[in-house]
């Protein structure tokens, strides 16, 4: 039980900030391109409580941690926050600007993964033990943000990857592609429970482990 509590404590900050900054980045870039909807809703904020989705930010990550620790689960942790509201019609060039709004979230996770990696390297260089709480948190920060980036880049609406594909397709094909969106989350759940999602994300987890071993 103590080990489970320690694991939750190690992952809590990386998960909260990984999800929070991801959503805030969407809102910030949307505002930059002309849509103030997220700002008016108070969603361009680093306050996690403004972005927390009870199911995606708390229940699912805890379930995955429990399955890993108690049931021998896949060991993959991810979650989601409340989507930042974006009024695509208010963007100055909607079809083009959707690309940058969508990329902002995964880009923020890439940046945070790099910052956690730097934090890990600094701690090791100062003589911290690999089993130290803060070293474990830095490792978790790398893993969580790589998974969040990879998950959101899957080309499936309404994920960011789906928005990116929509932006790049000719309009007639984009309209057809957008029809997938009502079923997107259901497809994602099916991918998760059939194990296909883990296969898709495994290269990113392997890359994260390579970085961690390099810095340790």
C-alpha positions in Angstrom: 0.0 0.0 0.0 2.9 2.4 0.9 4.5 1.7 -2.5 1.2 2.5 -4.3 0.9 5.8 -2.4 4.5 6.7 -3.3 3.8 5.9 -6.9 0.7 8.1 -6.9 2.7 10.9 -5.3 5.5 10.6 -7.9 3.1 10.7 -10.9 0.6 13.3 -9.6 2.6 16.5 -10.5 3.7 15.3 -13.9 0.2 14.2 -14.9 -1.5 17.3 -13.6 1.0 19.7 -15.2 1.3 17.6 -18.4 -2.5 17.8 -19.0 -2.9 21.4 -17.7 -0.2 22.9 -19.9 -1.4 20.9 -22.8 -4.8 22.4 -22.6 -3.6 25.9 -21.8 -1.3 25.8 -24.8 -4.3 25.1 -27.1 -6.1 28.1 -25.6 -3.1 30.4 -25.9 -2.5 29.7 -29.5 -6.2 29.9 -30.3 -6.2 33.4 -28.8 -3.1 34.3 -30.8 -4.9 33.4 -34.0 -8.0 35.4 -33.1 -10.3 33.2 -31.0 -10.7 34.5 -27.4 -13.2 31.8 -26.4 -10.7 29.9 -24.1 -9.5 33.1 -22.5 -13.1 34.2 -21.8 -13.8 30.9 -20.2 -10.7 31.2 -17.9 -9.0 28.3 -19.6 -5.7 30.0 -20.4 -4.5 29.2 -16.9 -1.9 27.1 -15.1 -4.4 26.4 -12.4 -5.0 22.6 -12.7 -8.5 22.9 -11.2 -9.7 24.8 -14.3 -8.8 21.9 -16.5 -9.4 18.7 -14.5 -11.9 16.2 -15.8 -12.8 13.9 -13.0 -12.8 10.8 -15.2 -9.8 11.5 -17.4 -7.5 13.4 -14.9 -8.2 11.3 -11.8 -10.1 8.0 -12.3 -8.4 6.7 -15.4 -4.8 7.4 -14.3 -5.5 5.9 -10.9 -7.1 2.9 -12.5 -4.1 2.4 -14.7 -1.7 2.8 -11.7 -3.7 0.3 -9.7 -3.8 -2.2 -12.6 0.0 -1.9 -13.0 0.8 -2.3 -9.3 -1.9 -4.8 -8.2 -2.9 -6.6 -11.4 0.2 -6.6 -13.5 -1.2 -4.2 -16.1 0.5 -2.8 -19.1 2.4 -0.1 -17.2 1.2 2.8 -19.4 -0.2 5.9 -17.8 -2.2 8.5 -19.5 -5.3 10.7 -19.1 -7.0 13.8 -20.4 -8.5 17.1 -19.2 -11.6 19.0 -20.1 -11.1 20.1 -23.8 -10.4 23.8 -24.1 -13.3 25.5 -26.0 -12.2 26.7 -29.4 -14.6 28.5 -31.8 -12.9 27.6 -35.1 -14.9 30.1 -37.0 -13.3 32.9 -35.0 -9.8 32.0 -36.2 -8.5 34.4 -38.8 -7.8 31.5 -41.2 -9.7 28.6 -39.7 -8.5 25.8 -42.0 -4.9 26.8 -41.7 -4.9 27.9 -38.1 -6.4 24.7 -36.8 -3.1 23.1 -37.5 -1.2 25.4 -35.1 -3.9 25.2 -32.4 -3.8 21.4 -32.5 0.0 21.2 -32.6 0.3 23.4 -29.5 -0.8 20.7 -27.1 1.7 18.0 -28.1 4.4 20.6 -28.5 3.9 21.6 -24.9 4.3 18.0 -23.8 7.5 17.7 -25.9 8.9 20.8 -24.2 7.9 19.5 -20.7 9.5 16.1 -21.5 12.7 18.0 -22.4 12.6 20.0 -19.2 12.0 16.9 -17.0 15.0 15.3 -18.8 17.1 18.3 -17.9 15.9 18.1 -14.3 16.8 14.5 -14.2 20.3 15.1 -15.6 20.9 17.9 -13.1 19.8 15.8 -10.1 22.1 12.9 -11.1 25.0 15.4 -11.7 24.5 16.7 -8.1 24.7 13.2 -6.8 21.0 12.3 -6.2 20.3 8.6 -5.9 18.2 7.1 -8.7 15.8 5.9 -6.1 15.3 9.5 -4.7 11.7 10.8 -4.8 12.5 13.7 -7.1 14.6 11.6 -9.5 11.6 9.3 -9.8 9.3 12.3 -10.4 11.6 13.5 -13.2 11.6 10.0 -14.8 7.8 10.0 -14.5 7.7 13.4 -16.1 9.6 12.2 -19.2 7.4 9.1 -19.5 4.0 10.9 -19.0 4.7 13.7 -21.4 6.0 11.4 -24.2 2.8 9.3 -23.8 0.6 12.4 -23.8 2.3 13.7 -26.9 2.1 10.4 -28.8 -1.5 9.7 -27.7 -2.7 13.1 -28.9 -0.8 12.8 -32.2 -2.8 9.7 -33.2 -4.6 10.8 -36.4 -8.1 10.2 -35.0 -10.6 13.0 -34.5 -11.2 14.6 -32.0 -7.5 14.1 -30.9 -5.0 16.7 -31.9 -3.6 14.4 -34.6 -7.1 14.3 -36.2 -7.2 18.1 -36.2 -3.8 18.2 -37.9 -4.9 15.8 -40.6 -8.1 17.7 -41.1 -6.1 20.9 -41.6 -3.8 19.3 -44.1 -6.4 17.6 -46.3 -8.2 19.3 -49.2 -11.6 20.6 -47.9 -13.7 17.9 -49.6 -11.6 15.1 -48.1 -11.4 17.0 -44.8 -15.2 17.1 -44.5 -15.4 13.4 -45.1 -12.7 12.7 -42.5 -14.4 14.9 -39.9 -17.4 12.5 -39.9 -15.3 10.1 -37.9 -15.2 12.5 -34.9 -18.4 11.3 -33.1 -16.9 7.8 -33.0 -13.3 8.9 -32.2 -13.3 8.2 -28.5 -15.1 4.9 -28.9 -12.4 3.8 -31.4 -9.7 4.9 -29.0 -11.3 2.9 -26.2 -11.4 -0.2 -28.5 -7.8 0.3 -29.4 -6.9 0.5 -25.7 -8.7 -2.6 -24.6 -7.5 -4.7 -27.6 -3.9 -3.7 -26.9 -3.4 -2.0 -30.3 -3.0 1.4 -28.5 0.0 0.0 -26.5 1.6 -1.1 -29.8 1.2 2.4 -31.3 2.7 4.1 -28.2 5.5 1.6 -27.5 8.1 3.3 -29.6 7.6 6.5 -27.6 8.0 4.6 -24.4 11.1 2.9 -25.6 12.5 6.3 -26.6 11.8 7.6 -23.2 13.5 4.7 -21.6 16.6 5.3 -23.8 16.7 9.0 -22.6 16.3 7.9 -18.9 19.1 5.3 -19.2 21.3 7.9 -21.0 20.9 10.4 -18.2 21.2 7.9 -15.4 
